[in-house]
Amino acid sequence: MTQSVTAPLFEVRDLAIKYHTRDGILTAISGVDFDVHPGEIVGVVGESGCGKSTVAAAVMRLLPPNGEIAAGSMMFQGRDLARLTDEEMRKVRGKEISMIFQDPMTSLNPFFSVETQMLDALRAHPTTAAGQNPRDLAIAMLKRVGIPDPEVRIKEYPHQFSGGMRQRIMVAIALATRPALLVADEPTSALDVTLEAQIVDLISDLRRELGTAVLYITHDLGVVAQLCDRVMVMYAGSIVESGDVYTTFANPRHPYTQALLRSHPSRSARRTRLVTIPGRVPSLRDLPTGCKFAPRCHHAEAICHSTEPTAVQSGAQTVLCHFPDEILVVQYEPELHLTAEVAAAVTPALPPEIAQRAVVETEKLEKHFVDNVGILGELTRAKRGSVRAVDGVDITLRRGETLALVGESGSGKTTLGRTILRLLDPTGGRLVIDGQEITRMKQSALQPLRARMQMIFQDPYSSLSPRMKVSSILQEPFRIHNVAAGPNKVDELLATVGLSSESADKYPHQLSGGQARRVGIARALALAPELLVADEPTAGLDVSVAAGVLNLLKDLSEQLHLTMLIITHNLNVIGFIADRVAVMYLGKVVEIGRTDDIFTNPRHPYTEALISAIAQPDPTLRSARRRILLPGEIPSPRNPPPGCAFHPRCRYAEAKCAEQSPPLMAVDGEEHLSACYFPERIVNAAGELAPERDHAGAASF
């Protein structure tokens, strides 16, 4: 699709946004220029704090009370949105310009049904379809975005829908009035890879059908590569590079864009390190002189620190840099600074007898959560239900190995990790740690083992005491286990995870997300554990910060021979760090094998669908990929389907699959196992053609 031959739908010129605070007036956005053409999808990327969501709020005129549009214009169909009165803007907002917010639960009112909320939107902004019943239109939109039984489910409340379904409802409400421009602020950041693929394809198809232009804000470069026509890279309130997505991804001209792209994990980075950007996005209270990116740029020269650059045309891109035609891509590989004490324990390689030793062994491990029926239930003999979160799992982790546990939310990954560490008591089966069965071991007897097995929790802030300084947090494991710690132990641990000694005097709320994550890792490593369980270690982090955490974990695994269980739904992460992969679905492992084998030769239809949904930061893969969109969502573990739990969503399923669950069997050697009756059909399906997508992202069937 060529956008330059049409007049822009939306034009932003020299936009400046300021916030009035106790510390004075802070400039959040300055000198921002961009266009959005009819039917075009423009991606906006950058780290947290770069101003992406502020731009979205300004477009919708939803800035907080202390925010103001200080300068510039936002021309939309001949009107300057920056100059409209509140009453005039209310007529535009929701009808001609709609927005999909990041968290649907903060946008959908829990007290009102979906029907009430959709009809309120349609009555406030009647569509041009004369005589069409608003309820019929609402049902049609729910059906269009893939809500099953829309005539029935429209009467339900937001809490009765899953996260993916709630996001679909937000899309339906936003597009029900057929707006000319849709602003999507991180609409897939909290979704599984399969749901992300569905929402991305949905937005692309609706753009094609309705002609809606989209301003798509995200930190996921893979989604931008697969969905957007053009991309804008923001840093510290300015657009540092913009251009069409093919040219920008193939030949980035700004060092910040280059670093972001090299920070993104992928299968191709399996045996290399990821780029990390030193420092962080500057605070609005302390913006540097000259180029705002200069303090973090490896190419900066004297002029960069003294003079602010102006945007120039460099090839097909517009770049905010003094040297846009001289920047060469450099791979930065910072070394891991192990302390002397830790480095002394590092050996070049493990002896074969130790390398093959199993650190973790589970046999038919189960964890079921039984309903608490209460006193009234006991008197009435109410039937107790149960959630089969982990339902007979057999896995083995060898010394120094990294096993990735993947699957959709609700598949039982986190519960399995917590059960292995005995943070949850198993319901059945066997659990062996380093040759010692701990399935039913008392907590008092488990205490000595706690030092040898640790966990990195998904939310670092909830696992770090807000009342303790970092120094106390890192000393706590030694106090609990009565282990002597050297006088410089805290500084050594901080250095091991790449933090300065200044962090020791800070409280968790004074740390960034990446720093808090690193403190959590340092605490887990304090007693030199043999087993580390990391639950979504990069969730919610910017791509550069996540790259630093992944580099750190990979270094620790390789140099300290840590045994790691990585729990994640990001398959790009496991392609970079994992030796083997176990795929979970509804409490069971349905496939397990070496990482390369899983990626190149999946032998379970669920694994095949997960891999096909990976969004890689390469727009040239749009027409080559074969994406498999799974119908529906993962069933409830309270009432799993009979037979193979995946058969209701499986395109290869037969009657046999609904009758009996297939066992986990070897398919390609002893290390590649799959729980499927027809693994050979997946191999045959590799030759199927994918629906081609043009450069605008529209499917051509």
KOLDRENGU-977983 format. One record per residue (C-alpha): x, y, z. Coordinates in steps of 0.2 Angstrom, whole numbers, padded with zeros to 4 digits, always signed. Example, Ala and Ser with C-alpha at 12.3 -4.5 7.8 and 13.67 -1.06 7.14 Angstrom:
+0062-0022+0039+0068-0005+0036
END
This chain:
+0000+0000+0000+0007+0017-0005+0002+0030+0007+0011+0045+0000-0002+0047-0014-0016+0051-0002-0019+0066+0009-0015+0063+0028-0030+0059+0039-0021+0065+0054-0007+0078+0054+0003+0082+0070+0015+0097+0069+0028+0103+0082+0018+0096+0096+0024+0100+0114+0016+0094+0130+0020+0100+0147+0016+0095+0165+0014+0107+0179+0022+0100+0195+0028+0105+0212+0046+0105+0204+0040+0117+0190+0035+0114+0172+0042+0098+0164+0042+0096+0146+0036+0078+0141+0034+0080+0122+0043+0092+0111+0044+0095+0093+0034+0080+0088+0029+0079+0069+0020+0064+0061+0006+0059+0049-0007+0045+0048-0015+0041+0031-0032+0033+0029-0031+0015+0031-0013+0015+0037-0006+0007+0053+0008+0017+0061+0018+0009+0075+0025+0019+0090+0039+0011+0099+0052+0015+0113+0056+0012+0131+0045+0016+0146+0046+0035+0149+0049+0039+0131+0032+0048+0129+0022+0035+0119+0007+0034+0130+0007+0053+0132+0006+0056+0114-0009+0044+0114-0017+0053+0128-0015+0070+0119-0023+0063+0103-0038+0058+0113-0037+0074+0123-0036+0064+0139-0021+0071+0147-0021+0072+0166-0027+0089+0174-0009+0095+0176-0005+0091+0158-0007+0104+0144-0004+0104+0125+0008+0119+0126+0012+0121+0107+0008+0113+0090-0007+0107+0081-0016+0090+0078-0026+0092+0062-0040+0079+0060-0051+0080+0045-0049+0099+0044-0050+0102+0063-0036+0106+0075-0040+0094+0090-0028+0104+0101-0040+0119+0099-0057+0111+0101-0067+0114+0116-0071+0100+0128-0089+0099+0121-0083+0098+0103-0070+0085+0108-0083+0074+0116-0092+0073+0099-0076+0067+0091-0069+0056+0104-0077+0038+0103-0085+0042+0086-0072+0048+0074-0057+0043+0085-0058+0028+0096-0045+0021+0108-0041+0003+0115-0033+0005+0132-0019-0006+0139-0029-0014+0153-0047-0018+0148-0052-0021+0166-0048-0003+0170-0059+0003+0155-0074-0009+0157-0086-0005+0171-0087-0021+0182-0105-0015+0188-0113-0015+0170-0115-0029+0158-0106-0029+0141-0123-0025+0133-0126-0009+0143-0108-0003+0140-0109-0006+0121-0127+0002+0119-0121+0017+0129-0107+0020+0117-0118+0017+0102-0132+0029+0108-0119+0042+0112-0112+0041+0095-0126+0034+0083-0119+0026+0067-0123+0031+0049-0133+0014+0047-0150+0021+0047-0163+0011+0055-0151-0002+0062-0155-0008+0079-0141-0003+0091-0142-0020+0100-0141-0030+0083-0126-0019+0079-0117-0023+0095-0120-0042+0093-0114-0041+0076-0098-0033+0082-0095-0045+0096-0097-0059+0083-0085-0050+0071-0071-0050+0085-0074-0068+0089-0084-0069+0104-0094-0085+0104-0113-0085+0107-0113-0066+0106-0132-0066+0108-0130-0074+0125-0113-0067+0131-0118-0049+0128-0128-0050+0144-0113-0055+0154-0101-0044+0165-0083-0041+0161-0077-0053+0175-0085-0067+0167-0073-0066+0152-0055-0070+0150-0042-0057+0147-0041-0061+0129-0060-0060+0127-0061-0043+0137-0048-0036+0125-0059-0042+0111-0074-0033+0119-0064-0017+0120-0060-0019+0101-0078-0021+0097-0083-0006+0107-0070+0005+0099-0074+0000+0081-0093-0001+0083-0095+0017+0078-0083+0014+0063-0070+0027+0068-0058+0034+0055-0044+0033+0067-0040+0020+0081-0027+0023+0094-0021+0006+0102-0011+0008+0118-0001-0008+0121-0017-0019+0117-0008-0035+0118+0006-0033+0131-0002-0044+0144-0009-0057+0132-0002-0075+0128+0007-0077+0111-0009-0085+0104-0021-0072+0110-0008-0058+0104-0008-0066+0087-0027-0066+0086-0029-0048+0092-0015-0042+0079-0024-0052+0065-0041-0045+0070-0035-0027+0070-0027-0030+0053-0042-0038+0045-0054-0024+0053-0042-0011+0045-0044-0019+0028-0063-0021+0030-0067-0004+0038-0053+0007+0031-0049+0012+0049-0032+0020+0052-0022+0014+0067-0009+0022+0079-0002+0007+0087+0008+0010+0103+0019-0005+0109+0036-0010+0115+0035-0026+0105+0046-0024+0089+0039-0041+0083+0021-0035+0083+0027-0019+0074+0036-0029+0061+0021-0040+0057+0007-0027+0058+0013-0010+0054+0016+0000+0038+0027+0013+0046+0036+0015+0062+0040+0029+0074+0054+0027+0087+0052+0039+0102+0065+0043+0115+0063+0055+0129+0049+0064+0121+0055+0066+0103+0054+0055+0088+0072+0050+0084+0068+0040+0068+0053+0037+0057+0050+0028+0041+0042+0013+0032+0044-0003+0043+0053-0013+0029+0067+0000+0027+0068+0005+0045+0070-0013+0051+0082-0018+0037+0093-0002+0039+0090+0008+0055+0099+0025+0055+0098+0030+0073+0109+0021+0086+0094+0020+0098+0084+0011+0084+0099-0001+0081+0101-0005+0099+0082-0008+0101+0082-0020+0087+0098-0029+0093+0090-0031+0110+0076-0041+0104+0078-0060+0108+0075-0072+0094+0079-0090+0088+0093-0082+0078+0102-0075+0094+0102-0093+0101+0121-0093+0104+0125-0074+0104+0122-0060+0117+0109-0047+0116+0113-0029+0115+0109-0019+0131+0108+0000+0131+0118+0007+0146+0109+0019+0158+0090+0023+0157+0078+0035+0149+0082+0052+0157+0070+0060+0170+0060+0075+0164+0067+0084+0178+0085+0081+0172+0086+0081+0153+0103+0081+0146+0110+0095+0136+0112+0092+0117+0106+0075+0111+0095+0067+0124+0102+0050+0119+0120+0055+0120+0124+0049+0138+0119+0031+0132+0126+0032+0115+0142+0023+0110+0144+0034+0095+0142+0051+0104+0155+0065+0100+0157+0082+0108+0144+0090+0097+0131+0077+0103+0133+0083+0121+0132+0101+0118+0120+0104+0103+0103+0097+0100+0102+0088+0083+0088+0093+0070+0078+0080+0061+0086+0076+0044+0081+0065+0029+0093+0050+0028+0087+0039+0014+0069+0034+0016+0070+0038+0035+0069+0054+0045+0082+0054+0058+0086+0065+0073+0105+0063+0074+0120+0073+0070+0128+0058+0061+0114+0048+0053+0124+0042+0038+0140+0037+0048+0133+0026+0061+0138+0008+0060+0129-0006+0069+0140-0012+0084+0136-0027+0094+0140-0023+0112+0144-0038+0123+0147-0032+0141+0156-0045+0152+0148-0052+0167+0158-0046+0182+0159-0061+0194+0165-0059+0211+0181-0067+0216+0172-0079+0228+0160-0084+0214+0173-0085+0201+0183-0097+0211+0168-0109+0210+0167-0108+0191+0174-0123+0182+0178-0125+0163+0166-0140+0161+0157-0152+0172+0163-0170+0173+0152-0181+0163+0146-0190+0178+0140-0174+0186+0133-0166+0170+0121-0181+0168+0116-0180+0186+0097-0176+0188+0094-0161+0200+0075-0162+0198+0065-0178+0194+0046-0178+0195+0035-0193+0192+0016-0191+0189+0017-0175+0200+0000-0168+0204-0006-0152+0212-0025-0150+0214-0034-0136+0222-0050-0143+0231-0065-0131+0234-0068-0125+0252-0087-0127+0253-0088-0120+0271-0099-0125+0285-0115-0123+0276-0108-0134+0262-0103-0147+0275-0120-0148+0282-0128-0149+0265-0115-0161+0259-0111-0150+0244-0100-0158+0231-0082-0153+0232-0074-0148+0215-0056-0147+0211-0044-0137+0200-0032-0149+0192-0018-0136+0190-0004-0149+0188-0010-0166+0182+0003-0180+0181+0019-0171+0175+0035-0181+0172+0051-0170+0169+0069-0172+0173+0082-0157+0174+0100-0161+0173+0115-0152+0182+0118-0135+0172+0103-0137+0161+0090-0124+0157+0073-0130+0154+0060-0118+0148+0041-0121+0153+0029-0113+0140+0011-0112+0137-0004-0101+0138-0010-0093+0155-0020-0106+0164-0009-0121+0158-0001-0124+0175+0017-0117+0173+0018-0107+0188+0010-0120+0199+0022-0133+0193+0037-0122+0197+0031-0118+0214+0027-0136+0218+0044-0142+0212+0051-0130+0225+0038-0136+0238+0031-0119+0240+0015-0128+0236+0013-0146+0243+0010-0159+0230-0007-0168+0229+0001-0184+0222+0016-0191+0212+0034-0191+0217+0046-0176+0218+0065-0179+0219+0078-0165+0222+0096-0171+0219+0092-0189+0223+0082-0185+0239+0063-0187+0238+0055-0172+0246+0037-0176+0240+0030-0176+0258+0045-0170+0268+0040-0159+0283+0044-0140+0281+0057-0142+0296+0066-0155+0286+0065-0144+0270+0074-0130+0278+0092-0135+0274+0087-0138+0256+0079-0120+0254+0097-0113+0252+0100-0125+0237+0084-0120+0227+0078-0103+0225+0064-0094+0214+0064-0077+0205+0046-0072+0206+0036-0064+0192+0033-0047+0201+0049-0042+0209+0040-0028+0219+0028-0040+0227+0043-0051+0232+0054-0038+0240+0049-0030+0256+0045-0012+0254+0051-0008+0272+0068-0015+0269+0083-0007+0260+0091-0018+0247+0106-0021+0258+0094-0029+0271+0085-0039+0258+0101-0047+0252+0107-0050+0270+0091-0059+0274+0095-0076+0266+0111-0077+0277+0101-0073+0293+0088-0086+0289+0100-0100+0286+0113-0095+0299+0126-0093+0286+0141-0081+0289+0142-0067+0276+0158-0057+0272+0158-0038+0275+0157-0035+0257+0145-0048+0252+0131-0036+0248+0142-0026+0236+0148-0042+0228+0131-0048+0225+0126-0032+0217+0141-0032+0206+0137-0050+0201+0120-0044+0194+0127-0028+0186+0121-0015+0200+0132-0002+0208+0135-0002+0227+0124+0014+0228+0109+0003+0226+0111-0005+0243+0104+0010+0252+0088+0011+0241+0071+0004+0245+0062-0006+0231+0051+0008+0226+0066+0018+0222+0072+0005+0209+0067+0003+0191+0058-0013+0185+0075-0019+0178+0084-0015+0194+0071-0023+0205+0072-0039+0194+0091-0039+0196+0089-0037+0215+0078-0052+0215+0090-0062+0206+0104-0057+0217+0094-0062+0232+0090-0079+0224+0109-0081+0221+0115-0076+0238+0117-0094+0245+0124-0101+0228+0109-0112+0224+0110-0127+0213+0092-0125+0206+0084-0108+0201+0066-0106+0195+0063-0090+0186+0044-0086+0183+0042-0074+0168+0059-0065+0172+0057-0052+0158+0038-0049+0160+0034-0030+0160+0052-0025+0156+0057-0014+0141+0066-0024+0128+0084-0017+0132+0081-0020+0151+0075-0038+0147+0090-0041+0136+0101-0037+0151+0092-0049+0162+0092-0063+0149+0111-0060+0146+0114-0061+0165+0104-0077+0167+0113-0085+0152+0130-0080+0159+0126-0087+0176+0119-0103+0169+0135-0106+0158+0148-0100+0170+0141-0106+0187+0132-0122+0180+0116-0117+0187+0101-0128+0184+0087-0117+0179+0068-0119+0175+0062-0103+0165+0043-0101+0165+0038-0089+0151+0025-0087+0137+0038-0077+0127+0044-0090+0114+0058-0078+0108+0065-0079+0126+0067-0098+0126+0075-0098+0109+0089-0087+0116+0092-0095+0133+0085-0113+0134+0093-0130+0131+0076-0139+0131+0058-0134+0131+0043-0142+0139+0026-0137+0133+0011-0137+0145-0007-0138+0142-0020-0139+0155-0009-0146+0168+0000-0159+0157+0017-0158+0147+0011-0162+0129+0028-0160+0121+0046-0160+0127+0063-0159+0118+0078-0150+0113+0075-0131+0109+0081-0133+0091+0071-0148+0088+0055-0140+0096+0057-0125+0085+0061-0134+0068+0051-0149+0070+0036-0148+0082+0027-0164+0085+0012-0158+0094-0002-0147+0086-0002-0135+0101+0017-0132+0100+0015-0130+0081+0002-0116+0085+0012-0108+0098+0028-0107+0086+0017-0101+0072+0011-0086+0082+0028-0079+0087+0030-0061+0081+0048-0059+0075+0056-0042+0072+0057-0045+0053+0044-0038+0042+0050-0049+0027+0043-0064+0036+0025-0058+0034+0022-0067+0018+0032-0082+0022+0025-0087+0039+0010-0099+0042+0000-0093+0057-0011-0105+0065-0025-0096+0075-0032-0108+0089-0051-0107+0090-0058-0102+0108-0047-0102+0123-0039-0114+0135-0053-0123+0144-0055-0122+0163-0044-0135+0173-0060-0137+0184-0069-0146+0170-0056-0152+0157-0062-0160+0141-0062-0179+0140-0048-0188+0131-0035-0177+0124-0038-0160+0133-0032-0151+0117-0044-0160+0105-0058-0146+0105-0045-0134+0097-0035-0146+0087-0037-0146+0068-0030-0164+0067-0042-0171+0080-0052-0187+0077-0065-0197+0087-0051-0206+0096-0044-0190+0103-0060-0187+0112-0061-0204+0120-0043-0207+0128-0029-0196+0132-0013-0200+0123+0003-0204+0133+0019-0194+0131+0029-0205+0118+0046-0203+0110+0044-0197+0092+0061-0192+0086+0074-0200+0097+0073-0203+0116+0074-0185+0120+0059-0178+0109+0042-0183+0117+0025-0179+0111+0007-0183+0118-0002-0184+0102-0009-0199+0092-0005-0191+0075+0012-0182+0076+0017-0186+0058+0002-0175+0052+0011-0160+0059+0027-0164+0049+0016-0166+0033+0007-0149+0037+0024-0140+0035+0021-0140+0017+0005-0130+0018+0005-0113+0010+0002-0098+0022-0010-0084+0018+0000-0070+0010+0000-0053+0017+0004-0037+0008+0014-0023+0015-0001-0016+0023-0004-0031+0033-0020-0037+0025-0023-0055+0022-0025-0060+0004-0034-0077+0003
END
